[in-house]
Amino acid sequence: MLEKSVMDAPFLKEMLETTYNMWRFGWDERNGGNISCLLKEEEVSPYLNVNGALRVIPLDLPVPELAGCYFIVTGSGKYFKNVKTNPADSLGVVRVSPKGNELEVLWGLADGGSPTSELPAHFLSHIARLKQDPDHRVIMHNHATNIIAMTFTHDLNERLFTKTLWKMCTECIVVFPDGIGILPWMVPGTDAIGMKTAAKMADRRLVVWPHHGIFGAGTSIDETFGLIETAEKAAQVYSIASAHREGIKQAISDEELWRLAEEFHVTPAEGILTVKI
């Protein structure tokens, strides 16, 4: 008999706060957006029985690379504003089966619920990021308002898009020196968009889906939320400044961005800034 309630688990409490904040910020209207967080068995076992599964869900896209891994994930069709009041319906703790072709549900996803339809994109991006960073844990997708707006008014060239965001807020080049990846518009919830997103995640942690939203990756929910939050703030500044009658008159220069990178010991993605003087 487990002595600790899953409602007291730190990983669950963090998901409740984060999903509510994402809804409160207007990033996750209705059932938009999703999160998956990689968990260690020692984080899960004090709260849940890890020796059995409540049920098993087949995976259309097997992920043997993640065999045996535990995740807390948001559910398909669930409203983020309701996660706090009904977490067992809106979230699930799952484990990838030994062959990587099934999900073993350990808790949540009540009444036959399913994980987010974007789970293939999440899993493929987890695999890509783990190859780059063994401490990677989180994939987060939402409909950040100003990032979406920017995809209607700005050139969708990754280099130019990244440079514009870097120039909007001093902290941006420090927070995401690896830059922004951008996909062409694609139908969401498919293996194809998952594969394209994962390919971008091989060398960066932010990927924009034009006219839809953004994918972020990080070592914790806080880090990933802050990563998206920073890009979204820069996009908001861009939209406000661009709408001004006289347009943008000045911005952080390339030389100043280099000075920021040196001061904070980050390496900007190649090909975005002019040659360092």
C-alpha positions in Angstrom: 0.0 0.0 0.0 1.4 3.4 -1.1 1.7 5.8 1.8 1.9 9.0 -0.4 -0.9 10.4 -2.5 0.0 11.2 -6.1 -1.7 14.6 -5.5 1.3 15.4 -3.3 3.9 14.5 -6.0 6.0 17.5 -7.0 5.8 16.6 -10.7 2.0 16.7 -10.5 1.9 20.0 -8.6 4.2 21.6 -11.1 2.0 20.4 -14.0 -1.1 21.8 -12.3 0.5 25.3 -11.9 2.1 25.4 -15.3 -1.0 24.3 -17.3 -3.1 26.9 -15.4 -0.5 29.7 -16.1 -0.4 28.8 -19.8 -4.2 29.1 -20.0 -4.1 32.3 -17.9 -1.6 33.8 -20.3 -3.9 33.1 -23.2 -1.5 30.5 -24.8 -3.8 27.5 -24.5 -7.4 28.3 -25.4 -9.9 25.5 -25.3 -7.9 22.2 -25.7 -4.9 23.9 -27.4 -1.4 23.0 -26.3 0.3 20.1 -24.6 3.2 19.1 -22.3 5.2 16.0 -21.7 7.8 15.7 -19.0 10.2 12.8 -18.7 10.3 11.4 -15.1 12.7 9.1 -13.2 11.3 5.9 -11.7 12.4 7.2 -8.2 10.2 10.2 -8.7 7.2 8.1 -9.6 7.5 5.0 -7.4 6.7 6.7 -4.0 3.3 7.7 -5.4 2.3 5.1 -7.9 2.5 1.3 -8.4 5.1 0.9 -11.0 4.8 -2.9 -11.1 1.6 -2.9 -13.1 -0.5 -0.9 -15.5 -4.1 0.2 -15.4 -4.4 -0.3 -19.1 -2.3 -0.3 -22.3 -2.5 2.0 -25.3 -0.9 1.0 -28.6 1.5 3.4 -30.2 1.1 4.0 -34.0 4.7 5.2 -34.1 6.9 2.9 -31.9 9.7 4.6 -30.0 12.1 1.9 -28.8 14.6 4.6 -27.9 12.3 5.6 -25.0 11.5 2.0 -23.8 10.9 2.0 -20.1 10.8 5.8 -19.8 8.1 7.4 -17.6 6.3 10.6 -18.6 3.6 12.8 -17.3 1.5 14.0 -20.3 -1.5 16.2 -21.0 -4.6 14.4 -22.4 -6.2 14.7 -25.8 -9.0 17.2 -26.0 -8.6 18.4 -22.4 -8.9 22.1 -21.5 -6.0 23.5 -19.6 -8.3 25.7 -17.5 -9.7 22.5 -16.0 -6.5 20.6 -15.2 -6.2 22.0 -11.7 -9.7 20.9 -10.7 -9.7 17.5 -12.4 -6.1 16.3 -12.9 -6.9 12.6 -13.2 -9.1 13.4 -16.2 -6.7 15.9 -17.9 -3.3 14.3 -17.3 -1.7 10.9 -17.3 1.4 9.2 -16.0 2.6 6.6 -18.5 5.5 4.3 -19.2 6.7 3.3 -22.6 6.7 -0.5 -22.9 9.9 -2.6 -23.2 9.5 -2.8 -27.0 8.5 0.8 -27.3 5.3 0.0 -29.1 2.8 0.7 -26.3 2.0 3.1 -23.4 1.3 1.6 -20.0 -1.0 3.9 -18.1 -0.1 4.1 -14.4 -2.4 6.9 -13.4 -4.9 9.4 -14.9 -6.4 9.6 -18.4 -9.6 8.7 -16.7 -12.6 7.2 -18.5 -10.6 5.8 -21.4 -8.8 9.1 -22.1 -5.8 9.3 -24.5 -2.6 11.3 -24.4 -2.3 14.4 -26.5 -2.6 13.8 -30.3 0.8 15.6 -30.6 2.5 12.8 -28.6 4.4 11.5 -31.7 5.9 15.0 -32.1 6.8 15.0 -28.4 8.4 11.6 -28.4 10.4 12.3 -31.5 11.6 15.6 -30.1 12.5 14.0 -26.8 14.7 11.5 -28.6 16.3 14.3 -30.6 17.0 16.4 -27.6 18.3 13.6 -25.4 21.0 13.0 -28.0 22.1 16.6 -27.5 21.5 16.9 -23.8 21.2 13.9 -21.4 19.6 16.3 -18.8 16.7 17.1 -21.2 13.2 16.4 -19.8 10.4 18.6 -21.2 8.6 19.2 -24.5 6.0 22.0 -24.3 3.7 23.2 -27.1 1.3 26.1 -26.9 -0.3 28.8 -29.0 1.7 31.8 -27.9 -0.3 34.7 -29.2 2.4 37.1 -30.4 4.6 34.4 -31.9 1.6 33.3 -34.0 0.9 36.9 -35.0 4.5 37.4 -36.0 4.3 34.5 -38.5 1.7 36.5 -40.4 3.8 39.7 -40.7 7.5 38.6 -40.7 9.5 36.8 -43.2 9.6 33.1 -42.2 13.3 32.8 -42.8 14.8 31.2 -39.6 17.9 33.4 -39.7 15.9 36.7 -40.0 13.2 35.6 -37.6 15.8 34.7 -34.9 17.7 37.9 -35.5 14.5 40.0 -35.1 13.7 38.4 -31.8 17.2 38.7 -30.5 17.1 42.5 -31.3 13.8 43.0 -29.4 14.9 42.2 -25.9 18.4 42.2 -24.5 18.0 38.8 -22.8 16.9 36.9 -25.9 20.3 36.0 -27.3 21.3 34.8 -23.8 18.2 32.7 -23.3 18.0 31.1 -26.8 21.4 31.6 -28.5 20.7 28.5 -30.5 18.0 30.4 -32.4 14.5 29.6 -33.7 13.6 26.8 -36.1 10.6 27.3 -38.4 8.5 24.7 -40.3 6.3 25.2 -43.3 2.6 25.1 -42.4 1.7 21.5 -41.8 -1.3 19.6 -40.5 -0.8 19.0 -36.7 -1.0 15.7 -34.9 0.7 13.7 -37.7 3.9 11.7 -37.7 5.2 14.0 -40.5 5.1 17.2 -38.5 6.6 15.3 -35.6 9.6 14.2 -37.7 10.1 17.6 -39.1 10.0 19.2 -35.6 12.4 16.6 -34.2 14.8 17.3 -37.1 14.8 21.0 -36.1 15.3 20.1 -32.4 18.6 18.4 -33.3 20.3 21.8 -32.8 17.9 24.2 -31.2 15.2 24.2 -28.5 12.5 26.3 -30.1 10.5 25.5 -33.2 7.7 27.6 -34.6 4.7 26.2 -36.4 3.5 29.1 -38.5 0.0 30.3 -37.9 -0.3 27.7 -35.1 2.2 28.0 -32.2 5.6 27.0 -30.8 7.4 23.9 -29.5 10.0 24.3 -26.7 12.4 21.9 -25.1 14.2 22.1 -21.8 15.7 20.4 -18.7 12.7 21.4 -16.5 9.2 22.7 -16.9 10.4 26.1 -15.5 13.2 26.4 -18.0 11.0 25.4 -20.9 8.2 27.8 -19.9 10.7 30.6 -19.5 12.2 29.9 -22.9 8.9 30.2 -24.6 7.9 33.2 -22.4 11.0 35.0 -23.5 10.5 34.5 -27.2 6.8 35.4 -26.8 7.7 38.7 -25.0 10.2 39.6 -27.8 7.4 38.8 -30.4 5.1 41.1 -28.5 7.6 43.9 -28.5 8.1 43.4 -32.2 4.4 43.6 -32.9 3.9 46.7 -30.8 7.0 48.5 -32.3 6.1 47.5 -35.9 2.6 48.9 -35.5 3.9 52.3 -34.5 3.2 54.9 -37.1 6.9 55.6 -37.7 8.0 52.0 -37.5 11.1 50.7 -35.7 13.7 53.5 -35.5 16.5 51.6 -33.7 17.3 48.2 -32.2 20.2 46.3 -30.6 23.0 46.2 -33.1 24.9 43.1 -34.1 28.0 44.4 -32.3 26.0 44.8 -29.1 24.6 41.3 -29.5 28.2 40.0 -29.8 29.1 41.8 -26.6 26.1 40.3 -24.8 27.1 36.8 -26.0 30.6 37.3 -24.7 29.5 38.7 -21.4 27.1 35.8 -20.7 29.4 33.1 -22.3 26.9 31.9 -24.9 27.6 31.1 -28.5 25.1 32.5 -31.0 23.9 30.2 -33.8 26.1 30.6 -36.9 25.0 32.7 -39.8 22.7 35.1 -38.0 24.9 37.9 -36.9 27.3 39.8 -39.1 30.9 38.9 -38.8 32.3 39.7 -35.4 34.4 42.8 -35.5 
